Amino acid sequence: PESVHGVLYGTGSVRGERLVARLSAVGFRAVRADGRDEVMRLLALHDETVKLVLVDLDQGGSDAVQLLQEIRVAHDFVRIVALTAQPERWQQVVEGIPGSEVVEKRGAGSRRLE
């Protein structure tokens, strides 16, 4: 299979496809995962090439935080970006997971991804 550099989870189909296209335009192959199990399967399948997992916390909430923790335990090399429109709500929780950071969604502030 072709190398995958990033996995997107909880981004929704339109936003997810837009992010996949933008990343692809700069040579970074990302794929959308439709569920937690698929995120972990993709990480295992592309263990040597995945560098980034992007998770939308607004879609997954505390379940998404649990996923971030599972990713960290199984794949300590991967960078985790947690997207949210409420960074102050999630900042402390996500900062407790090494290699993870909160990024504010577009329109919500200066640290934006999209």
Secondary structure per residue as TSV (DSSP state, phi and psi in degrees):
chain	resnum	aa	ss	phi	psi
A	1	P	-	360.0	153.7
A	2	E	-	-66.8	143.6
A	3	S	-	-61.6	140.1
A	4	V	-	-114.8	132.7
A	5	H	-	-103.3	-20.8
A	6	G	E	-148.8	150.5
A	7	V	E	-124.7	130.5
A	8	L	E	-110.8	132.2
A	9	Y	E	-133.9	133.0
A	10	G	S	79.4	13.0
A	11	T	S	-85.5	-8.2
A	12	G	-	78.2	158.6
A	13	S	H	-69.2	-44.8
A	14	V	H	-69.5	-53.1
A	15	R	H	-61.8	-41.9
A	16	G	H	-60.9	-45.8
A	17	E	H	-66.0	-35.9
A	18	R	H	-64.0	-43.4
A	19	L	H	-66.1	-41.7
A	20	V	H	-58.6	-45.0
A	21	A	H	-63.7	-43.2
A	22	R	H	-64.3	-43.3
A	23	L	H	-65.8	-40.3
A	24	S	H	-61.3	-36.3
A	25	A	H	-62.8	-22.7
A	26	V	T	-107.8	18.2
A	27	G	T	81.3	18.4
A	28	F	-	-111.5	106.6
A	29	R	-	-82.7	115.9
A	30	A	E	-120.3	154.3
A	31	V	E	-133.0	152.0
A	32	R	E	-89.4	140.0
A	33	A	E	-111.1	135.2
A	34	D	S	-89.2	-11.3
A	35	G	S	-155.7	167.0
A	36	R	H	-58.4	-43.6
A	37	D	H	-61.3	-38.3
A	38	E	H	-67.8	-36.5
A	39	V	H	-58.0	-50.4
A	40	M	H	-66.4	-36.3
A	41	R	H	-64.7	-45.0
A	42	L	H	-63.9	-39.8
A	43	L	H	-62.7	-41.5
A	44	A	H	-67.8	-41.6
A	45	L	H	-67.4	-36.2
A	46	H	T	-115.2	38.2
A	47	D	T	-50.6	-38.5
A	48	E	T	-86.5	-12.2
A	49	T	T	-115.4	-24.1
A	50	V	-	-70.5	126.1
A	51	K	-	-113.4	-17.2
A	52	L	E	-143.8	137.1
A	53	V	E	-123.7	126.8
A	54	L	E	-111.4	122.7
A	55	V	E	-124.3	130.7
A	56	D	E	-87.6	106.9
A	57	L	H	-68.0	-28.8
A	58	D	H	-66.7	-25.9
A	59	Q	H	-87.3	-31.8
A	60	G	H	-108.2	-20.2
A	61	G	H	56.5	-139.0
A	62	S	H	-64.4	-27.2
A	63	D	H	-63.5	-38.1
A	64	A	H	-67.8	-37.2
A	65	V	H	-63.1	-40.9
A	66	Q	H	-61.3	-39.8
A	67	L	H	-61.6	-43.2
A	68	L	H	-57.6	-42.7
A	69	Q	H	-65.2	-40.5
A	70	E	H	-64.8	-41.5
A	71	I	H	-60.7	-46.0
A	72	R	H	-60.7	-42.7
A	73	V	H	-64.4	-44.0
A	74	A	H	-82.7	-27.8
A	75	H	-	-140.3	80.1
A	76	D	T	-72.8	-7.9
A	77	F	T	-88.2	-17.1
A	78	V	S	-79.5	138.1
A	79	R	E	-84.0	134.9
A	80	I	E	-115.5	126.3
A	81	V	E	-115.3	123.9
A	82	A	E	-105.2	111.4
A	83	L	E	-83.9	138.9
A	84	T	E	-162.4	153.5
A	85	A	S	-88.8	-5.7
A	86	Q	-	-126.9	68.3
A	87	P	H	-61.7	-33.7
A	88	E	H	-64.8	-28.5
A	89	R	H	-69.9	-36.8
A	90	W	H	-105.4	-14.9
A	91	Q	H	-51.2	-53.2
A	92	Q	H	-65.1	-39.6
A	93	V	H	-63.8	-48.2
A	94	V	H	-70.6	-36.4
A	95	E	H	-61.5	-22.0
A	96	G	T	-76.2	-5.5
A	97	I	S	-107.4	107.0
A	98	P	T	-53.4	141.5
A	99	G	T	76.4	15.7
A	100	S	E	-120.0	150.5
A	101	E	E	-148.9	153.9
A	102	V	E	-94.9	134.3
A	103	V	E	-125.7	129.9
A	104	E	E	-73.7	138.4
A	105	K	E	-68.5	157.8
A	106	R	T	-53.0	141.0
A	107	G	T	86.7	-7.5
A	108	A	S	-104.2	-12.3
A	109	G	-	166.7	-163.2
A	110	S	S	-85.3	-33.9
A	111	R	S	-86.3	93.0
A	112	R	E	-120.7	149.8
A	113	L	E	-134.8	126.5
A	114	E	-	143.7	360.0
